[in-house]
Amino acid sequence: MKSIIILRRLIPMNGRTILTLMFVALIISACDRSRNDKGYEYFPDMFHSPAYKTFSDNPALPDDKTMLEPPEGSIPRGFTPYPYDTSFESRELAGLELENPFTPNEQLLGQGKELYAIFCMNCHGAGGTGDGFLHTSGKYPIRPATLVEGDILSKPSGEIYHVITKGWGVMGAHESMIRPDDRWKIVMFVEEVLQQQK
């Protein structure tokens, strides 16, 4: 402010010149050479959250941990726990208790075909015979199971769903990758399309 008064005494100025000088002074004062100081911030809470970071220390919580384990037995909203484990008994039980909630129609079979192409075809092949690219290219030495011959033809839908969910043998679990409804659509496509072509 003193510098403006001194300048005003030295140079006669009008209102527009004073506003221009004040604007230039504001621009210059908002910059720095080190880039460590961001200058003036409006609404600093928008930039600097008062919340604790996930792995930061938090004196208000036990053991000074911000990220705590959920209470034992708690279930997230909108999530239904899968009641079967990876044992052979659970696989058979799932086959007896689980039923596909969908009735086959053209739209659902189309969706099942798309999902099969994304998640299953690379191992089991386009026709479900176990000749997927991962095996035929030599990248995966163990031939995947066929979905259209042998024991699988007599397996109930719930058992196929369980194997997609929890995996079996060298096949990995797809529970975290494929939503439950989408797993049923894949089962439907395998049973209604691939197995009927044989």
N, C-alpha and C positions, 0 to 999 in steps of 0.2 A: 504494500500500500504506500509506503514511504517513497518507493522508487517511482510510483505513478505521480505522486505529488511533486517530486523533484522534476520529473519530465514535463509536467504541466507548467511549471514555472519557466522551464527552459524553452519549451516549444508550445506555442499556443495551439490548443487542440479543440476540436468539436466533439460532440457525443459519439459520432460514428468511429472516430479514430480511437477514442478511449475504449469503446467496446471491442474494437479489433485488437488492441494491445492486451486487454484482459483475456480475450480468447486465446491469443498466442501464448500468453503466460500460463494459462491453464493447460494447454497442449504440452508445453515444454515441461511443466511440473509433473505431468502424468507419466512421463517417460523416464527411464533410467538406463544407465549404460551396462549394468551388471545383469539385468533380467531376473534378479532375485527378488526385487520388490515390484509388485504388480501395480503400485500406485494406489489411487483411490478406487474402492470397490463399492458399488451400490448393491444392496441386499447381499452382504457377505455370506449369510447362511445358505444361499443358493450355491455358493462355490465351496464353502468349507462346512461340511456337514458336522453337526455336533455329535452324531452317532459314532459309536466305537466301531472300528474296523473288525473284520471277522476274527483275525488271529492276534489282535492287539490285547494288551493287558487291560483288565477292567476291575478296579478295586471294589466295585459294588457287588461282584459275583463271587461264588466260591472258587478258591484256588486262583483267583485273579484271571479267570478265563472268560473271554467274551463268547466264544462258541461252545455251548454246552451240549452234551448228549441229550436227546429227547428222553423223557421218562420211560421206563421199561413198560412195554405193553401199549404204548401210545400209537395211534394210527392217524396218519394225515387225512384231512378232509378229502372226500371224493376218491379215496383209495380203499379198495377191498383186498385184504390180505389173501394170498393164495394158500389154501390149507394143506397142500401136499408137499412132501419133500422129495428128494431124489432117489429114494429107495425103490426096489422092485415092487414091494407091497403097495406103496403109494401110487405107483404107475398103474397097477391093476385096479386099485380102489378108484382112482380118477376115471378110469375107463368105465367103471360100473356106475359112478355117481354123476359124472358130468355129461350134459347133453347140449348139443348145439342149439342156441336160442333162435337161430335164423332158419327160415324156410327157403330152400333154394329158389332163386329166380335169376333172370338174365343179368340184372344190375349187380347183384351180390356176387355172382359167379365172375363177372367182369372185374369187379374190385379184387376178388380173390386171385384172379389171374395176374393182375398188376402186382399185388403184394407178393405172390409166389415168384414173379420175375425179379423183384427187388431182393428178397431175403433168401430164397431157396434155390433158384435156378443155377447159381454158380457152383453149387455142390451137387444137387440132385439131378441137374440137367433139365432141359425143356420138357422132355416127356416123362420125367420122374424116374428114369432108369438108373440113376447114379452116375451118369456120364457127364457131369458138369465140367465147366472149363477148369476149375481149380485142380481137378483130378487129371483130366486129359492133357493138360499143359505140363504136368509133372510137378507142379508147385505143391500139391498135396498128395502124398504117396498112398494114403488109405482110401480105397474106393468107398464113397458114401453109399448108404443103404438105398435099395430100390424102393420106390413108393407104389409100384404097380404090380409087383409079383411077390409070391411067398406069403409069409405070416401076416404081413401088414394088411392084407385083404380081409382078414378075419378080425382085425382089431377094431374095437368100438371107437367112435369119434372122440370121446373123452380121453382116450389113451394117446391118440395122435396129438390132440391139443396139449396134453401133459408133456409129451416129448418135445414139442415146440417150445413150451414154456420153460421147462427145467433142463432140457437137454437129455441125452442118453449116450452112453459110451463115449465116443470121440466127438459127438455133436455137442456144441456149446448151447447153453441156455439162451433163449431169445426173449425172456421175460421183460428185460429192460429195454428192448429195442422195438418190440411189436406190441401194440395195445391189445387187450383181451378180445375185443370185438374183431379186430383184424386177424388175430390168430384163428378165430372160428371161420372167418371167410377163407383163409388158406386151407383149413381142413375141408371145408365144403368144396373148394376147387379141386383138391386132390381126390376126394371121394366121388364127386359127381362128374368130373371131366377126365382127369388123368387115368383113374382106375377103370373108367368105363370104356376108354379107348383100347384097352387090352383085350 
